[in-house]
């Protein structure tokens, strides 16, 4: 049987990869919706860029919290350490 435990490093890498894709999709959607609302192209591009930056910042903050909680260890969170 293989060990299928998820380490904090693999979870952080997965979170970052998923977050980047989500940020690109959200930015493109924001720009597209702006264009459908008859906004100028530069406004649509700006909205898409700002959405991309906001989602990326949120993802990176979540990754930092994940890394910090993993560094604290299960004993610091009140759980039993894995043997």
ABEGO torsion letter per residue (X at the ends): XBBABBBAAAAAAAAAAAAAAAAAAAAAAAAAAAAAAGBBAAAAAAAAAAAAAAAAAAAAAAAAAAAAAAAAEAAAAGBBBBX
